[in-house]
C-alpha cells in the first residue's frame, strides 16, 4: 500500500488507519483511528527486539506506553534491564521507571508491561536523576524504509525525544526502534518532514527487521517556537526544562509569545522605573488563590511557567496578587500561559489589571525588583 501523490501527513495517517480497519488487521483497542494502531501480529514483530545488538548492549531502554509495544516492554523487564515509560501526555513528568516486585514471575512481568502494570509498578524519574537512555522505542502510524516516521499527529514522541536531548539523556547516536505492521511501511515524501520530526534506525514488523541507515539528524532539542502557552501550562516537566534553558540564555520564545533573541538581556535597569506601588498597564491580576497559599509557592510556579514578573504585589487576605511586567506584550503572554493554571486545588482567575494605585489595594505589599540582570519576582 503506497500513499497517493501530493498527500499530507494526515492523508497518510487516514489511509493507514482505514486500511487496517477494512482489512481487519487492527487489534484492540478499536477503531485505531487517532491512535498508534495496535495490530494482529504485534507480539511476533516484538520478538525481533531482544535479538537486536542494540538491545543486547543497552542497559536502560525507554518504550512508549502504547498497546503494540507491550511485548517490547516485557522483554526489557525479562532481561532485567531498566524500563522507562513516558507518562501519558507528559502531564505528570517525563518518565516512570517500572520496578517489578522482587521475585516476579513471567506472568507478573507481563502484567507489569501492561498499561495497568505501568501505573501500579512505576516510580517517577526526575530531571535531576542524570538518567542515560541507551535505546528508544517509539510507536508509529507510518514509517518509511528510509527511517522517516509519522506519528498520530499530537507530537508527543517527537517532544519526548527532544526533552530527553535537553536533559542529556540521549544523543544523536542513541538508536531509535519502532514496531509496526508491514502495511505501515510506506513511502513518505521527504518534503513532509520537519526539523522536529523524529527518525528511526530500526523497523520491526511481523515479517522483517529493517535497518534504515537513516542519516537525517534527529531533533537537537526542544523547538520552543513550536510550543504553545497552552501546552506549557499542561506539562510541568516542560515548564521546568524551559526555565533551565532560559537560565542558560537560550531562546525559549514560545509559539504565541513575543520574540527575543538568544542571550538577550531582559534587564529593566535602563528603563525608567515606575513609581513604587503603582499598578501598570502591563500588570496582571490573579485571584482565587488557595486560602493557605504562600507567596514563595506562587513565585516558584510562575518561574516554572516562564512568566516571572518584574514585581509582585501579594494580597494574601484577598487570596490574590498583582503581577507587574515591563510591557503589555509580556503581560498578555502571562495571561495566555496562566489560563487554566491551578495552584493547589484551585483554578486561578487571571485578568489584565485596571490602572490604579497600589495604596488603593487593601493588604497589598510591593517591593522593588531584585538587583539582578534577569527578571525577578519581588514579594514579602
N, C-alpha and C positions, 0 to 999 in steps of 0.2 A: 504494500500500500504506500503510495507516494503522494505528497501534497500537490495540490493544483498550483499552477504558476501564479505569481503575483499575490501570494497569500500573506496573511499576518500571523503572528504567534497565536492569536485567539482562533483563527481559522484552523490552524494545525491542531490545537487542543480539541476543538469541537469535532474535527474529523476523526481523531483517535478515540475520543470518548464514544462517539456514535458507532464507530466500527466495533469496538469491544463489546458494546451492549448488543448490537444487532447480530454479531457472530457468537454471542453467549460465551465470550472469553473472560468476561468480568466475574469477579467473586465478591463476596460480602466485604464491605458494605456497598449496596447498590441503591440507585444508579451511581455510576462512577463519575458522572459529570461534576465538575468543580472540585474534584479530589485528585490526589495522587492515586491512580487506579490500582486496586487490588485485582489480581488476575489468577486464573487457574494455571498452575504450574509455577507459582511463586516460590514454593518450597524447593522445587527442583532447580530453579535458577539460583537460589541461595546456596545450594550445595557446592557450587563452584567457589564460593567465597573463601572458605578455610584453605583451599588449595592454592590461592594466590600467594606468591612470595611476599608481597606487601603485607598480607595478613599475618604470615608466619613471623615476620620481623617486627610487627607492631606490638606495642605494649598497651597503648591507650587508643581506643577507637571510638569515634563519635558516629552514631547511627540515628537517622531520623526516626520519629515515632510512628510512622505510617504502617498500615497493615502488611503491605507486601515485603517489608523489611523485618518482619517478626522473626523469621528463622535466622537472619543475619545477626540479630541481637542475641539469639540463643547461642549461636556458635561462638560469639565473643565471650559470653559467660561460661560456656562449657570449656573453653580454652583457658579459663582463669585469667583473662585479660581484663583491663579496666574498661567498662562500658559507660559512655556518656551519652545521654539522650537530651536533646533540646527541650525546653519547657514549651508547652503548647502556646503558640502565638507570642512567645517570648514575654508573656505578661508578668511572670514572677522571677525572671532571671534568664540566663543563657543555657546552663547545663544542669542536669541532675545526674549524679553518679548512682548507678544501680548496684546495690550491695545485697546479694542473696544471703539468706540465713546460713549460719555455719552448718556444714554437712548436707547442703542442699542436694537432693536427688535430681536426676534429669527432668522428672516431671515438675519439680518445683522451679528449676531453671527455666523451663518452658513457660511457666506461669509468670516468672519474673520478666520474661521477654514480651509479654502481652501489654496492652495499654493499661490494664488494671494493675499488673505487676509493676509497671514503671511508676505508678502512683504510690503503691504500697511499700516498695523497697528502695526508694530513692532518697538521696540527701543532696541539697543544693551545693553547687560548686561556685564559690565567689570569684570576683575579679582578681583578688589578691592571692589566689591559690597557686599561681605560676604553673598551671597545667600545660603540658605539651601533648598535642594530639598527633599521633603517628599516621592515622588513616581516617578518612572521612567517607561516610556512606550517605548518599542523598537519594531522595525519590525523584522521579521524573514523569512527566506526561509524554514527552517525546524526546528523543536523543538521536544524534547522527553518528555514523561511524567515525567522523572526524572529531567527535567529542563535544559537539555543540549541543546544548541542553535547553529544553523548555519545561518549566515547572507549571504549577496550576494557576499562576498569574498573580499571586499575592506577594511574591518576592522574599519569602521567609528563608529559603535555603541560601539564596544569594546574600541576604543580610546576615544570617548566622555565620557564614564563612567570612564575610567582611569584618564582623565583630571579632571572630577568632584571630584574624590578622591583626586587628587593633590591640588585642590582648597579648599578642606574641605567641599564641597557641599553635599557629600553623605558619608555614612559609610557602613560597612558590613550589617547592619540591614535595610538599605533602600530597600523596596520591588521593584522588577522589574516585569513588566507585558508585555506580548506580545499578539497580536491579529492576529490569523491565521485561515485559513480554516481547517476543520477536516482532510483533506488529507495531510496537512503539519505536522501533529503529527505522528512521526515515531520513530523507534528505532535508536539511534545514538551510534555507538561503542565508549566507553569511551576512547579508545586509540587515537581517533581523536582529543580529547580536549587538549588544551594548557593552560598554566597558565594565559595568557592574554585574554582568551575567557570568555565572559560574560554569566552567567547563569540566568535563570528566576525563579520567585516564583509562578507566576500565568499565565495560558494559557487560553485565551478566544477564543472560536470557536462559530460558529452559534448554536451549539447544547450542548456545555459543558462549564463548568468552572472547570479547573484542578488546584488544589493546589499541586505543585510539592514536597514540603517539601525538596527542594534541600539543601544539606549541603556542597556542594563543594564551597570552598571560591571564592568570586568574586575577580576581579583584585584589587591588593593593591595599584595601582598607575601606572604611565606610565612606560612601559618596553622600555627604551631608546634604548636598543640593537636591538629592532625590528623597530626602526625609522630610515629612511634613510635621508641623507642630502637633497635629492630632496623633500621629504615630509616636512621637516623642513622649507625649503625655500618657500613652498606654504602656510604655516599656521602661520601667525604672532602670534596667541594665543599660539601655541605650542612653538614657539621661546621664548616667554615671560615666559612660565612655565619652560622651560629648564634653562633659565637664573636664575630664582628664586631657582630652585633646585640646580644649580651649586653653588650659593651663600651659600646654606645650606650644602655644602660639600657632596652632594650626587653624586653617579656615574651616569653621564649623557652621557657616551660614546655611540656614535651612531653606527648603524649597519655597516656603512662603514667608521668609524673613528678609530683613534689609541686608544688603551686600556689604561685606567688609573684607579687605584683602588679608592674606595670611600674614600673621605677625603684626597686624595693625594695632597701634596703641589705642586704647579706648579711654585714655586719661581725661578726666574732667578738669585738670589743673589750668589749662589755658582758657577755660570758659569762665565767664563772669558768674560767680556763684549766686544763686537766688537767695533772697533773704531767708534766713533760717526760720522754719516754722510755717512757710507758705506751702499751699497745695498748688502744684504747677499744672499747666495744660497737659503735661505729659505724666500726670500722676494717675495711678490705678487704685481703685478702692476694692478691697476684698472683704467679704463678710461671711457669716455662718461658720466661723471657726469653732472647733470644739471648745466647750467650757474650760477644759483642762489644758488647752493648747499653750505652748510656751514659745516665746519669740525665737529661741535658738532652733526649735523644731521647724518653724516656718522658714528660717534662714537656710537651713540645710536643704529643705525641699525645693526652695526657689533656686538655689545654686545647682542642685541636681538637674533641674529642668532647663538650666541655662538662661534663666530670666532674673538673675540677681539685680536688684535695683541699685541706684546710686545711694539713696537714703530710704529708710523705712520708718514710718510713724506707727508705733504699736498702740492699739486701742483694746487692751485686754478686757476691760469692763463691757465694751460693746461687741466683743467677740469678732473683732475685725482689725484691719490695718490699712495704711496707705503706702503704696509703693511708688517712689519718686524716681522717674527715669530722666535721662538727659534730653530726649527729644520725643515727639509724638510717635515716630515710627517704632521706637523701642517699646513704648507703651502699648501700641497696637499689637506688636509681636507677643508681648507678655500676655495680653488678653487672649490672643489666639491659642497660645500654649497652655493657658490655665483653664480653658474650657473643659468641664468635666473633671477637673482636678479634685482629688479627695485628700483631706488631712484627717487622719483617724477615720472615724465612721461618717464624717460629714463631707458632703459635696460643697465646695466653696463657691460663693457667689462672686462674680468678677465683673466690674463695670469701670468705664473711664470716669475718673473723679471730676466733679464740677469744681471750678476755681473758688477757693475760699481761704481764709486764714486758719492755720492750724490752731490758733488760740480759740477759734470758734468750736473746735472739736473737743468734747468733754473727755478727759482722761488720756489725751494723746501725749506722746513723748517722742520728740525727734532729736537726733544728734547729727553732728557734722559727719561727712564721709571720712572713712579711714584714709590716712596718708599713704596710699598705695597706687601704683600705676594701673592696676586692674580695678574693675568696678567693685565696690564694697557694699555690704549691707550693714547699715547702722541701726542701732537699737539699744535698748537698755542693757 
